[in-house]
């Protein structure tokens, strides 16, 4: 029984370590969209979130979808703000 617990703990530790290491970014990408296209995608994400919230999916799945959409929309807004702040400086 002790051997089983030791193997289980080792396996769990290995999985957690692999999970933590796999999230390090190897490359960064910059995507460029027109304002119109960006607004369209942003609205589509909002609609996806609303559909998920009205569905009969499990609560945890809906929370995951909502959190994922919120995170993506937050990153979009942050990138747009960053680029807008950098534009006036580069035009001088």
C-alpha positions in Angstrom: 0.0 0.0 0.0 2.9 2.4 0.8 4.4 1.6 -2.6 1.1 2.5 -4.3 0.9 5.8 -2.5 4.5 6.6 -3.3 3.9 5.8 -7.0 0.7 7.8 -7.1 2.4 10.8 -5.4 5.3 10.6 -7.9 2.9 10.4 -10.9 0.8 13.3 -9.6 3.9 15.4 -9.0 5.2 14.6 -12.5 1.8 15.6 -14.1 1.7 18.9 -12.1 5.3 19.7 -13.1 4.6 19.1 -16.8 1.5 21.2 -16.5 3.4 24.1 -15.0 6.3 23.9 -17.4 4.0 23.7 -20.5 2.5 27.2 -19.8 5.8 29.1 -20.4 5.6 31.1 -23.6 8.1 30.1 -26.3 7.1 32.8 -28.7 4.9 35.9 -28.8 2.7 36.8 -31.7 1.2 40.1 -32.6 -2.0 39.9 -34.6 -3.3 42.9 -36.5 -7.0 43.4 -37.1 -9.0 46.3 -38.5 -11.1 48.0 -36.0 -14.2 46.7 -37.7 -13.0 43.1 -37.6 -11.9 43.4 -34.0 -15.3 44.7 -33.0 -17.0 41.9 -34.9 -14.9 39.2 -33.1 -15.4 40.9 -29.8 -19.2 40.9 -30.3 -19.1 37.2 -31.4 -17.3 36.3 -28.1 -20.0 38.1 -26.2 -22.7 36.2 -28.1 -20.9 32.9 -27.4 -20.8 33.7 -23.7 -24.5 34.5 -23.6 -25.4 31.3 -25.4 -23.3 29.3 -23.0 -25.0 31.0 -20.0 -28.5 30.2 -21.4 -27.6 26.6 -22.2 -28.3 23.5 -20.1 -24.6 22.7 -19.8 -23.1 21.8 -16.5 -22.4 24.9 -14.3 -18.7 24.3 -14.2 -18.5 24.1 -18.0 -20.4 27.4 -18.3 -18.1 29.0 -15.8 -15.1 27.8 -17.7 -16.4 29.2 -21.0 -17.3 32.5 -19.4 -14.0 32.9 -17.7 -12.2 32.0 -21.0 -14.2 34.5 -23.0 -13.7 37.2 -20.3 -9.9 36.5 -20.3 -9.7 36.7 -24.1 -11.8 39.9 -24.2 -9.6 41.5 -21.4 -6.5 40.6 -23.4 -7.9 42.2 -26.5 -8.8 45.4 -24.7 -5.4 45.5 -23.1 -3.6 45.1 -26.4 -5.7 47.7 -28.1 -5.0 50.2 -25.3 -1.3 49.4 -25.4 -1.2 50.0 -29.2 -3.2 53.2 -28.9 -0.8 54.5 -26.3 2.2 53.6 -28.5 0.7 55.2 -31.7 0.9 58.8 -30.7 4.5 58.4 -29.4 5.6 56.9 -32.8 3.9 59.6 -34.8 6.1 62.4 -33.2 
